[in-house]
Amino acid sequence: MTIVVTGATGQLGHLVVEHLLRRGADPQDVVATGRDVTKAADLEQRGVRVEQADYSDAARMRAVLEGADRVLLVSGSEVGQRVPQHTTAVEAARDAGVGLLVYTSITHADSSPMQLAQEHRATEQLVRDAGLPWVFLRNGWYLENYTPQIPTYLETGAVVGAAGDGKVSGATRSDYADAAAAVLLADDVTPGTVHELGGPAFTLADLAATVADASGSQVVYRDLPPAELTSVLEGAGLPAPVASMLADSDEGIARGDLEVPTADLERLIGRRPEAMEDVVRAAVAALRAASPA
Ligand SMILES: NC(=O)c1ccc[n+]([C@@H]2O[C@H](COP(=O)([O-])OP(=O)(O)OC[C@H]3O[C@@H](n4cnc5c(N)ncnc54)[C@H](OP(=O)(O)O)[C@@H]3O)[C@@H](O)[C@H]2O)c1
């Protein structure tokens, strides 16, 4: 069985290939694709076939996907450009006769009012319309959206957001990647299945309290109106569209747009997903080890 993992030059896709190998896939059955294939050199060394392919290059995508039994289409990283890019990639998968297309979407993509959900909703629709067998992995927030900010939380004594007391079902990239690997290798995949994936839900106040507890420093959650959060993020140097998108995502958390039960993720990976508390404690311990007081 040939499995193609797109986005394997990025963080999630690379982890998917690692989990495929850990779950026993023959490296020769796995094809890892991306644009900058230098980032997949380690996979090539492990026997995985690495192929350069841009979603926008229809002929190249078709050539790379020809003969593939299962394909993971990792959503592109250029927000605003994803619908045309995904359209070309999905049409290439259809024309190449791919046996199953697995797409990494977003929580509640069909109904979420979040800005970020729009391109995923459009992509899900074009996959449904393409007429090939599909599975949607509606990945929730990565815990890694927060962990790199722990030094800032400690420096400023605050987690700043606009999520109110809404909950986010965050999980590690590695757990989402393991779920994708499980689907790509499963004997009993049911086409047309939607998996809503996320870890144990927490509020941003829970996040602040965990950072405080793990570090012994005072860290509180400071809730701002979305417009004010946008200004703060712009003031910190983020481009205006990114700041506005992050504030919009926090509004989504406040509404519950990124909250799901853990059951789907737990079932696919066969264990409990890593919880925010454990991941934050490990990140704080790693910071301590890197610069002991
Ligand atoms: N759930 C969340 O919290 C969350 C957060 C951020 C992003 N996301 C979404 O999840 C995706 C995967 O996350 P990640 O952390 O792995 O992101 P990442 O590290 O930025 O990786 C993105 C991957 O997509 C590839 N890619 C982007 N545009 C492409 C194109 N036009 N043609 C071919 N390949 C293309 C990149 O290839 P090259 O690097 O080789 O160019 C890279 O391999 C992101 O792209 C984004 O859609 C989700």
The ligand as an SDF file (V2000), in Angstrom:
LIG
                    3D

 48 52  0  0  0  0  0  0  0  0999 V2000
   -4.4750   23.3780   14.5470 N   0  0  0  0  0  0  0  0  0  0  0  0
   -3.6820   24.4170   14.7290 C   0  0  0  0  0  0  0  0  0  0  0  0
   -3.5200   24.9410   15.8390 O   0  0  0  0  0  0  0  0  0  0  0  0
   -2.9400   24.9530   13.5650 C   0  0  0  0  0  0  0  0  0  0  0  0
   -1.9940   25.9460   13.7750 C   0  0  0  0  0  0  0  0  0  0  0  0
   -1.2800   26.3970   12.6690 C   0  0  0  0  0  0  0  0  0  0  0  0
   -1.5250   25.8610   11.4190 C   0  0  0  0  0  0  0  0  0  0  0  0
   -2.4540   24.8970   11.2490 N   0  0  0  0  0  0  0  0  0  0  0  0
   -2.7340   24.2870    9.9250 C   0  0  0  0  0  0  0  0  0  0  0  0
   -2.1600   22.9790    9.9440 O   0  0  0  0  0  0  0  0  0  0  0  0
   -1.2110   22.8580    8.8830 C   0  0  0  0  0  0  0  0  0  0  0  0
   -0.0510   21.9900    9.3460 C   0  0  0  0  0  0  0  0  0  0  0  0
    0.5280   22.5920   10.4940 O   0  0  0  0  0  0  0  0  0  0  0  0
    2.1000   22.6260   10.6820 P   0  0  0  0  0  0  0  0  0  0  0  0
    2.3260   23.0560   12.0610 O   0  0  0  0  0  0  0  0  0  0  0  0
    2.7260   21.3880   10.1600 O   0  0  0  0  0  0  0  0  0  0  0  0
    2.4970   23.8310    9.6800 O   0  0  0  0  0  0  0  0  0  0  0  0
    3.9240   24.0510    9.0020 P   0  0  0  0  0  0  0  0  0  0  0  0
    5.0030   23.5310    9.8630 O   0  0  0  0  0  0  0  0  0  0  0  0
    3.9530   25.4750    8.5860 O   0  0  0  0  0  0  0  0  0  0  0  0
    3.8660   23.1180    7.6970 O   0  0  0  0  0  0  0  0  0  0  0  0
    3.0600   23.4320    6.5990 C   0  0  0  0  0  0  0  0  0  0  0  0
    3.3730   22.4160    5.5150 C   0  0  0  0  0  0  0  0  0  0  0  0
    2.5310   22.6830    4.3880 O   0  0  0  0  0  0  0  0  0  0  0  0
    3.3730   22.7470    3.2320 C   0  0  0  0  0  0  0  0  0  0  0  0
    2.7640   23.6490    2.2680 N   0  0  0  0  0  0  0  0  0  0  0  0
    2.2610   24.8800    2.5030 C   0  0  0  0  0  0  0  0  0  0  0  0
    1.8280   25.4080    1.3510 N   0  0  0  0  0  0  0  0  0  0  0  0
    2.0820   24.4890    0.3730 C   0  0  0  0  0  0  0  0  0  0  0  0
    1.8820   24.4500   -1.0200 C   0  0  0  0  0  0  0  0  0  0  0  0
    1.3480   25.4930   -1.6860 N   0  0  0  0  0  0  0  0  0  0  0  0
    2.2410   23.3360   -1.6970 N   0  0  0  0  0  0  0  0  0  0  0  0
    2.7890   22.2880   -1.0560 C   0  0  0  0  0  0  0  0  0  0  0  0
    3.0240   22.2630    0.2750 N   0  0  0  0  0  0  0  0  0  0  0  0
    2.6750   23.3580    0.9620 C   0  0  0  0  0  0  0  0  0  0  0  0
    4.6940   23.2850    3.7260 C   0  0  0  0  0  0  0  0  0  0  0  0
    5.6890   22.9970    2.7770 O   0  0  0  0  0  0  0  0  0  0  0  0
    7.1300   23.7630    2.7510 P   0  0  0  0  0  0  0  0  0  0  0  0
    7.4740   24.0850    4.1820 O   0  0  0  0  0  0  0  0  0  0  0  0
    8.0490   22.7520    2.1410 O   0  0  0  0  0  0  0  0  0  0  0  0
    6.9230   24.9900    1.9450 O   0  0  0  0  0  0  0  0  0  0  0  0
    4.8240   22.4960    5.0190 C   0  0  0  0  0  0  0  0  0  0  0  0
    5.2800   21.1960    4.7500 O   0  0  0  0  0  0  0  0  0  0  0  0
   -0.8380   24.2990    8.5430 C   0  0  0  0  0  0  0  0  0  0  0  0
   -0.3740   24.3690    7.2110 O   0  0  0  0  0  0  0  0  0  0  0  0
   -2.1340   25.0250    8.7600 C   0  0  0  0  0  0  0  0  0  0  0  0
   -3.0170   24.8640    7.6560 O   0  0  0  0  0  0  0  0  0  0  0  0
   -3.1440   24.4230   12.2950 C   0  0  0  0  0  0  0  0  0  0  0  0
  1  2  1  0
  2  3  2  0
  2  4  1  0
  4  5  1  0
  4 48  2  0
  5  6  2  0
  6  7  1  0
  7  8  2  0
  8  9  1  0
  8 48  1  0
  9 10  1  0
  9 46  1  0
 10 11  1  0
 11 12  1  0
 11 44  1  0
 12 13  1  0
 13 14  1  0
 14 15  2  0
 14 16  1  0
 14 17  1  0
 17 18  1  0
 18 19  2  0
 18 20  1  0
 18 21  1  0
 21 22  1  0
 22 23  1  0
 23 24  1  0
 23 42  1  0
 24 25  1  0
 25 26  1  0
 25 36  1  0
 26 27  1  0
 26 35  1  0
 27 28  2  0
 28 29  1  0
 29 30  1  0
 29 35  2  0
 30 31  1  0
 30 32  2  0
 32 33  1  0
 33 34  2  0
 34 35  1  0
 36 37  1  0
 36 42  1  0
 37 38  1  0
 38 39  2  0
 38 40  1  0
 38 41  1  0
 42 43  1  0
 44 45  1  0
 44 46  1  0
 46 47  1  0
M  CHG  2   8   1  16  -1
M  END
$$$$
